Amino acid sequence: MIPAPSELRACRDCGEPVLWTTTAAGKKLAVDPAPAEDGNQACYRAEPRSWVSRSLDAAGARPPANWETRHRPHVATCTGRPAVQEQLPGVTPKDAPNVVRLDPRRRGRSGRRRGRRR
């Protein structure tokens, strides 16, 4: 089943239309509105303007039923945010002037006084 245009919302990152579904755990999941044969989410309309999705990759997952269609999660196809976070330049604590090392100042449990409280 293909969602109606009124059921789609624009992605905040890339602006593409997405379909918001609810998972079995009650979480929201954005999927691409066009059905895809290689999609790993089985989606169906539960009520007007209410879509439900379930993962097909989970252990013991059933294949899609006749009333379900396969969709891809939008996070896999979104072009608005980078797929891999860029690496920050390596700064070790010894090199950074604003980092205070606590290792030499810390006292472990063995350094505490042991005694009775009064």
GUSEVEX-294618 format. One record per residue (C-alpha): residue number from 1; residue in three letters; x, y, z. Coordinates in nm, 3 decimals, always signed. Example, Ala and Ser with C-alpha at 12.3 -4.5 7.8 and 13.67 -1.06 7.14 Angstrom:
2
<num = 1 residuo = ala xx = +1.230 yy = -0.450 zz = +0.780>
<num = 2 residuo = ser xx = +1.367 yy = -0.106 zz = +0.714>
This chain:
118
<num = 1 residuo = met xx = +0.000 yy = +0.000 zz = +0.000>
<num = 2 residuo = ile xx = +0.133 yy = +0.341 zz = -0.092>
<num = 3 residuo = pro xx = +0.078 yy = +0.626 zz = +0.155>
<num = 4 residuo = ala xx = -0.131 yy = +0.926 zz = +0.054>
<num = 5 residuo = pro xx = +0.054 yy = +1.256 zz = -0.001>
<num = 6 residuo = ser xx = -0.127 yy = +1.404 zz = +0.301>
<num = 7 residuo = glu xx = +0.037 yy = +1.139 zz = +0.523>
<num = 8 residuo = leu xx = +0.391 yy = +1.243 zz = +0.432>
<num = 9 residuo = arg xx = +0.609 yy = +1.496 zz = +0.612>
<num = 10 residuo = ala xx = +0.934 yy = +1.659 zz = +0.503>
<num = 11 residuo = cys xx = +1.259 yy = +1.536 zz = +0.658>
<num = 12 residuo = arg xx = +1.426 yy = +1.805 zz = +0.870>
<num = 13 residuo = asp xx = +1.770 yy = +1.721 zz = +0.733>
<num = 14 residuo = cys xx = +1.724 yy = +1.663 zz = +0.361>
<num = 15 residuo = gly xx = +1.371 yy = +1.790 zz = +0.289>
<num = 16 residuo = glu xx = +1.259 yy = +1.464 zz = +0.121>
<num = 17 residuo = pro xx = +0.909 yy = +1.332 zz = +0.204>
<num = 18 residuo = val xx = +0.903 yy = +1.062 zz = +0.473>
<num = 19 residuo = leu xx = +0.632 yy = +0.847 zz = +0.625>
<num = 20 residuo = trp xx = +0.629 yy = +0.834 zz = +1.005>
<num = 21 residuo = thr xx = +0.539 yy = +0.494 zz = +1.149>
<num = 22 residuo = thr xx = +0.508 yy = +0.352 zz = +1.499>
<num = 23 residuo = thr xx = +0.710 yy = +0.043 zz = +1.591>
<num = 24 residuo = ala xx = +0.600 yy = -0.240 zz = +1.818>
<num = 25 residuo = ala xx = +0.799 yy = -0.075 zz = +2.098>
<num = 26 residuo = gly xx = +0.597 yy = +0.245 zz = +2.055>
<num = 27 residuo = lys xx = +0.885 yy = +0.442 zz = +1.899>
<num = 28 residuo = lys xx = +0.854 yy = +0.663 zz = +1.591>
<num = 29 residuo = leu xx = +1.041 yy = +0.555 zz = +1.278>
<num = 30 residuo = ala xx = +1.068 yy = +0.748 zz = +0.951>
<num = 31 residuo = val xx = +1.060 yy = +0.533 zz = +0.639>
<num = 32 residuo = asp xx = +1.084 yy = +0.619 zz = +0.271>
<num = 33 residuo = pro xx = +0.732 yy = +0.640 zz = +0.127>
<num = 34 residuo = ala xx = +0.807 yy = +0.434 zz = -0.185>
<num = 35 residuo = pro xx = +0.795 yy = +0.057 zz = -0.132>
<num = 36 residuo = ala xx = +1.131 yy = -0.116 zz = -0.183>
<num = 37 residuo = glu xx = +1.198 yy = -0.483 zz = -0.245>
<num = 38 residuo = asp xx = +1.520 yy = -0.463 zz = -0.040>
<num = 39 residuo = gly xx = +1.356 yy = -0.279 zz = +0.251>
<num = 40 residuo = asn xx = +1.381 yy = -0.427 zz = +0.600>
<num = 41 residuo = gln xx = +1.063 yy = -0.273 zz = +0.747>
<num = 42 residuo = ala xx = +0.718 yy = -0.425 zz = +0.697>
<num = 43 residuo = cys xx = +0.465 yy = -0.138 zz = +0.710>
<num = 44 residuo = tyr xx = +0.086 yy = -0.127 zz = +0.703>
<num = 45 residuo = arg xx = -0.188 yy = +0.125 zz = +0.771>
<num = 46 residuo = ala xx = -0.355 yy = +0.047 zz = +1.104>
<num = 47 residuo = glu xx = -0.602 yy = +0.337 zz = +1.099>
<num = 48 residuo = pro xx = -0.650 yy = +0.639 zz = +0.879>
<num = 49 residuo = arg xx = -0.326 yy = +0.840 zz = +0.895>
<num = 50 residuo = ser xx = -0.168 yy = +0.585 zz = +1.133>
<num = 51 residuo = trp xx = +0.105 yy = +0.350 zz = +1.009>
<num = 52 residuo = val xx = +0.274 yy = +0.063 zz = +1.193>
<num = 53 residuo = ser xx = +0.614 yy = -0.086 zz = +1.109>
<num = 54 residuo = arg xx = +0.806 yy = -0.391 zz = +1.222>
<num = 55 residuo = ser xx = +1.158 yy = -0.507 zz = +1.151>
<num = 56 residuo = leu xx = +1.216 yy = -0.794 zz = +0.914>
<num = 57 residuo = asp xx = +1.576 yy = -0.835 zz = +1.038>
<num = 58 residuo = ala xx = +1.486 yy = -0.936 zz = +1.393>
<num = 59 residuo = ala xx = +1.541 yy = -1.292 zz = +1.512>
<num = 60 residuo = gly xx = +1.236 yy = -1.500 zz = +1.433>
<num = 61 residuo = ala xx = +1.072 yy = -1.226 zz = +1.223>
<num = 62 residuo = arg xx = +0.791 yy = -1.342 zz = +0.998>
<num = 63 residuo = pro xx = +0.798 yy = -1.257 zz = +0.626>
<num = 64 residuo = pro xx = +0.574 yy = -0.968 zz = +0.519>
<num = 65 residuo = ala xx = +0.203 yy = -1.050 zz = +0.517>
<num = 66 residuo = asn xx = -0.025 yy = -0.974 zz = +0.221>
<num = 67 residuo = trp xx = -0.135 yy = -0.642 zz = +0.373>
<num = 68 residuo = glu xx = +0.223 yy = -0.525 zz = +0.451>
<num = 69 residuo = thr xx = +0.468 yy = -0.358 zz = +0.216>
<num = 70 residuo = arg xx = +0.846 yy = -0.341 zz = +0.247>
<num = 71 residuo = his xx = +0.999 yy = +0.002 zz = +0.306>
<num = 72 residuo = arg xx = +1.351 yy = +0.128 zz = +0.378>
<num = 73 residuo = pro xx = +1.420 yy = +0.329 zz = +0.695>
<num = 74 residuo = his xx = +1.483 yy = +0.689 zz = +0.593>
<num = 75 residuo = val xx = +1.797 yy = +0.711 zz = +0.804>
<num = 76 residuo = ala xx = +1.962 yy = +0.471 zz = +0.556>
<num = 77 residuo = thr xx = +1.890 yy = +0.694 zz = +0.256>
<num = 78 residuo = cys xx = +1.893 yy = +1.045 zz = +0.406>
<num = 79 residuo = thr xx = +2.139 yy = +1.277 zz = +0.231>
<num = 80 residuo = gly xx = +2.103 yy = +1.565 zz = +0.475>
<num = 81 residuo = arg xx = +2.348 yy = +1.447 zz = +0.741>
<num = 82 residuo = pro xx = +2.681 yy = +1.273 zz = +0.693>
<num = 83 residuo = ala xx = +2.677 yy = +0.895 zz = +0.721>
<num = 84 residuo = val xx = +3.000 yy = +0.886 zz = +0.921>
<num = 85 residuo = gln xx = +3.092 yy = +1.147 zz = +1.177>
<num = 86 residuo = glu xx = +3.410 yy = +1.331 zz = +1.090>
<num = 87 residuo = gln xx = +3.709 yy = +1.255 zz = +1.309>
<num = 88 residuo = leu xx = +3.828 yy = +1.534 zz = +1.531>
<num = 89 residuo = pro xx = +4.199 yy = +1.606 zz = +1.532>
<num = 90 residuo = gly xx = +4.369 yy = +1.388 zz = +1.792>
<num = 91 residuo = val xx = +4.448 yy = +1.580 zz = +2.107>
<num = 92 residuo = thr xx = +4.591 yy = +1.386 zz = +2.397>
<num = 93 residuo = pro xx = +4.552 yy = +1.521 zz = +2.750>
<num = 94 residuo = lys xx = +4.927 yy = +1.581 zz = +2.770>
<num = 95 residuo = asp xx = +4.914 yy = +1.810 zz = +2.468>
<num = 96 residuo = ala xx = +4.606 yy = +2.010 zz = +2.568>
<num = 97 residuo = pro xx = +4.686 yy = +2.313 zz = +2.785>
<num = 98 residuo = asn xx = +4.337 yy = +2.333 zz = +2.936>
<num = 99 residuo = val xx = +4.316 yy = +1.971 zz = +3.063>
<num = 100 residuo = val xx = +4.405 yy = +1.893 zz = +3.424>
<num = 101 residuo = arg xx = +4.525 yy = +1.541 zz = +3.489>
<num = 102 residuo = leu xx = +4.377 yy = +1.390 zz = +3.803>
<num = 103 residuo = asp xx = +4.570 yy = +1.062 zz = +3.811>
<num = 104 residuo = pro xx = +4.857 yy = +1.177 zz = +4.036>
<num = 105 residuo = arg xx = +4.618 yy = +1.356 zz = +4.271>
<num = 106 residuo = arg xx = +4.368 yy = +1.077 zz = +4.323>
<num = 107 residuo = arg xx = +4.384 yy = +0.857 zz = +4.628>
<num = 108 residuo = gly xx = +4.232 yy = +0.514 zz = +4.602>
<num = 109 residuo = arg xx = +4.046 yy = +0.332 zz = +4.872>
<num = 110 residuo = ser xx = +4.372 yy = +0.219 zz = +5.026>
<num = 111 residuo = gly xx = +4.469 yy = +0.580 zz = +5.096>
<num = 112 residuo = arg xx = +4.164 yy = +0.654 zz = +5.310>
<num = 113 residuo = arg xx = +4.169 yy = +0.635 zz = +5.684>
<num = 114 residuo = arg xx = +3.996 yy = +0.338 zz = +5.823>
<num = 115 residuo = gly xx = +3.837 yy = +0.362 zz = +6.157>
<num = 116 residuo = arg xx = +3.516 yy = +0.364 zz = +6.348>
<num = 117 residuo = arg xx = +3.275 yy = +0.647 zz = +6.328>
<num = 118 residuo = arg xx = +3.162 yy = +0.792 zz = +6.653>
